[in-house]
């Protein structure tokens, strides 16, 4: 699955029900459609139509995997420039989770899966002075720009490294291919009984291997700008800053590094960005902030082919 944009996109019109659907699907895309229709006080038919439209125009339902717990390393690379040929090679690369062209000190920010970052850089970006950061932890967002009342999704789950067997990897592989598959469908595809599938999914969720069933979005089309913010923070202040990041309704996924955090921030205008960074500066005046505004040249593939190949190999 790839969400790809190479040219300016028109924003789609959203009513209050669309906004609520986006919020709930971002927190748990496998939520019962009957339950969601009841929350929104609309008919199941209307809900189906609205989700179908959103999927067609702006979102793709995914499963967010905590790759670190599976011994698959994530890295962020900041690159000053790329030739057209280099861009094309990276856009087609099977290990790229996202590639975003930006305005700022570096023109490209790339998130990849690799256990050999040096080899990757030597092969794909050998001619540039880059910055590279290993992701120590991936922290899902509670992006809530519409102010939907939320008392359920704030807690950060603890990582718990558990051993997975072939059945677990078969289930993960099927969920990455089709995140909304029913237990019956997963059973048909994997040959594993439904009760075992249910128990394994719950176990992987509790361990934080499966972090979220959610969506990847073309954020421009639903009315927001996208910034990537790199924060260098002294260790004793990291938790305080993280709490403030997660309490901001425009904050996206946060990636923790040894130096601090790299996060997505998706406000409707630059004004909210300035307010946000000013708040962080008041909390910790030693914080060093770099801001990159994303252009509409990007690729998002949260479950890239490299991950699926590893899951398939481990399921045999």
Secondary structure, DSSP 8 states (H G I E B T S, - for coil): --EEE-S--------HHHHHHHHHHHH-TTS-HHHHHHHHTS-HHHHHHHHHHHHHHTEEEEEEE-GGGGT--EEEEEES---HHHHHHHHT-TTEEEEEEEESSSSEEEEEE-S-HHHHHHHH-TTS--EEEE-SEEE-----TT----SSS------------HHHHHHHHHHHH-TT--HHHHHHHH---HHHHHHHHHHHHHTTSEEEEEEEE-TTTTT---EEEEEE--GGGHHHHHHHHHTSTTEEEEEE-SSEEEEEE--SSHHHHHHHHHHHHHH-TT-EEEEEEEEEEEEE-TT-HHHHHHHHHHT-
